[in-house]
């Protein structure tokens, strides 16, 4: 899991470099899922051939929507928001994902809250704390916290002024990206119930994301030269993100949830923010502001409050084993014995991308 967090952090840094060098975020998101499809499809064809159900129109329409929510909507808003702020800020903002998923689950009545139970109150309080942390990061920028004295200040003077002008816009885009990612997981939970071949579903989502992303790119980018990439950071960003963050990550996340549980998985989420902050300061000489530091600390506190509440909702170990054997993933509606499925969905959402 530690290696996976380094992988995500590397994706943030490499993507930021490619965006700063003029690569279109639409093209990056599209190429990323083209690579992911090429990598995942062969494994899906071989490993899911005995369990792959028949494709129907309702399932296909869900896959089309899934291909839009994460590969197109989430990725493009995320890359643009990161471009307007910083890689460190984007990584910190995505610690809000569990709270947003929890709020959406409440809105769609996929989860109930009983304030007489301490764990339910903890989830609500943690969600409020997380939202407060996001508001701090959005509304208060503050002075620069110079962890590496004098490094890269003159080099980033112009980019810092540009970030000042678009800071709120970038933050709102990152929050909207989180909402798209959370909606993706909620819809994916129901789709997996009808189409339980998870690896094949992943390949379909990546394929639909590549197709829909290409259409969006053709509409938004009229200059065909944006599709041309050389042997530089732009190619590296697409290949690296596609293989590591859309290929290997899916397998590792599923393996960790199956063996150690969702609480163990989610406990590593803030580590990505710390690694990204360190790499961003060293590689990109990013300027970290006091508001980002304070907001990130508040968000992490809220995150672990939510995680603690979710951990207390886990059923007995016997129920966990039965759920693992069934291979299904869906958010609970009213039956508390199914709450482990919701944990799987919420936990996986905290490792973005």
NORPESUL-V985300 format. One record per residue. N is the residue number from 1. OMEGA is omega in whole degrees, -180 to 180 (999 if undefined). D_CENTER is the distance of its C-alpha to the mean C-alpha in whole Angstrom. Layout:
N;OMEGA;D_CENTER
N;OMEGA;D_CENTER
This chain:
1;177;15
2;178;16
3;179;17
4;178;13
5;174;12
6;178;15
7;177;13
8;180;10
9;177;12
10;178;14
11;179;12
12;-176;11
13;-178;15
14;178;16
15;179;14
16;179;16
17;-179;19
18;178;19
19;179;18
20;178;21
21;171;24
22;179;23
23;178;21
24;179;20
25;175;16
26;180;17
27;180;19
28;180;16
29;-180;13
30;-180;16
31;179;18
32;-177;14
33;170;15
34;178;18
35;-180;18
36;179;16
37;-180;18
38;-178;21
39;-172;20
40;-174;19
41;180;21
42;179;24
43;179;23
44;-179;22
45;-176;26
46;-171;27
47;-177;26
48;-174;25
49;-178;29
50;-176;30
51;-177;28
52;180;26
53;179;28
54;178;29
55;177;27
56;-178;28
57;178;28
58;178;26
59;-180;23
60;179;23
61;176;22
62;179;19
63;177;18
64;179;19
65;176;17
66;178;14
67;177;14
68;-173;14
69;-176;12
70;-177;9
71;-177;11
72;-176;13
73;-177;12
74;-175;8
75;-177;9
76;176;12
77;180;12
78;-179;9
79;180;12
80;177;14
81;177;13
82;178;13
83;180;16
84;-179;18
85;177;17
86;179;16
87;180;13
88;-180;14
89;180;14
90;179;10
91;179;9
92;-179;11
93;-176;10
94;169;7
95;177;9
96;-172;10
97;179;7
98;-180;10
99;179;13
100;178;12
101;179;11
102;179;15
103;180;16
104;177;16
105;177;17
106;-179;20
107;-179;20
108;177;21
109;176;23
110;177;21
111;180;21
112;180;24
113;176;25
114;-174;28
115;176;29
116;178;32
117;-175;30
118;-178;28
119;177;25
120;177;24
121;180;25
122;179;23
123;179;20
124;180;21
125;178;22
126;178;19
127;178;17
128;179;20
129;180;20
130;178;16
131;177;17
132;178;20
133;177;18
134;178;16
135;177;19
136;-179;21
137;-178;18
138;-171;19
139;-177;23
140;179;24
141;175;24
142;-180;27
143;179;28
144;175;27
145;-173;26
146;178;28
147;177;27
148;-169;28
149;172;32
150;-174;32
151;169;30
152;-177;29
153;-180;30
154;-178;32
155;-175;30
156;-179;27
157;-179;30
158;-179;29
159;179;25
160;178;25
161;178;28
162;179;25
163;178;22
164;-177;25
165;-174;25
166;-174;22
167;-179;20
168;179;20
169;179;19
170;179;16
171;179;15
172;177;15
173;178;13
174;178;10
175;176;11
176;176;12
177;176;8
178;179;7
179;177;10
180;179;9
181;178;6
182;178;8
183;177;11
184;-178;10
185;179;10
186;178;13
187;180;15
188;-180;14
189;179;16
190;179;19
191;179;19
192;178;19
193;180;22
194;-177;24
195;-170;22
196;177;22
197;-170;22
198;-178;18
199;177;18
200;178;20
201;178;18
202;179;15
203;178;18
204;-179;18
205;179;15
206;178;15
207;178;18
208;177;18
209;178;15
210;-180;18
211;-179;20
212;177;19
213;177;17
214;179;21
215;179;23
216;180;21
217;179;21
218;178;25
219;-174;25
220;-178;24
221;-178;25
222;-180;29
223;-176;29
224;-179;29
225;-180;29
226;-180;25
227;-176;25
228;175;27
229;-179;25
230;178;27
231;-177;27
232;-177;25
233;-180;22
234;176;21
235;179;21
236;-179;20
237;-179;17
238;-178;16
239;-178;18
240;-179;16
241;-179;12
242;-177;14
243;-173;15
244;-171;13
245;176;10
246;179;11
247;-178;14
248;-175;14
249;180;11
250;-179;12
251;-178;15
252;180;15
253;179;12
254;-180;15
255;-179;18
256;179;17
257;-178;16
258;-174;20
259;-172;21
260;179;20
261;-176;19
262;-179;15
263;177;17
264;-179;17
265;-175;14
266;-178;12
267;-179;15
268;-175;13
269;-179;10
270;179;13
271;178;14
272;179;11
273;-179;12
274;-180;16
275;180;16
276;178;14
277;180;17
278;180;20
279;179;19
280;179;19
281;-177;22
282;-174;24
283;-175;22
284;-176;22
285;-180;24
286;178;22
287;-180;23
288;-177;22
289;-177;23
290;179;24
291;178;22
292;-180;19
293;-179;20
294;-179;22
295;179;19
296;178;16
297;179;19
298;180;19
299;179;16
300;177;16
301;177;19
302;179;18
303;-177;15
304;173;17
305;177;19
306;-179;17
307;178;17
308;178;20
309;179;21
310;-179;19
311;179;21
312;178;24
313;-177;23
314;177;23
315;-180;26
316;-179;29
317;178;28
318;179;30
319;179;28
320;-179;25
321;178;27
322;-179;28
323;-180;25
324;-179;23
325;-179;26
326;177;26
327;-179;22
328;178;21
329;176;18
330;179;18
331;-178;18
332;175;21
333;177;24
334;-176;27
335;-176;28
336;-179;26
337;179;27
338;-173;24
339;179;22
340;180;20
341;177;18
342;179;16
343;179;16
344;-178;14
345;-177;12
346;-176;11
347;-179;10
348;180;8
349;-176;6
350;176;6
351;-170;5
352;162;2
353;999;4
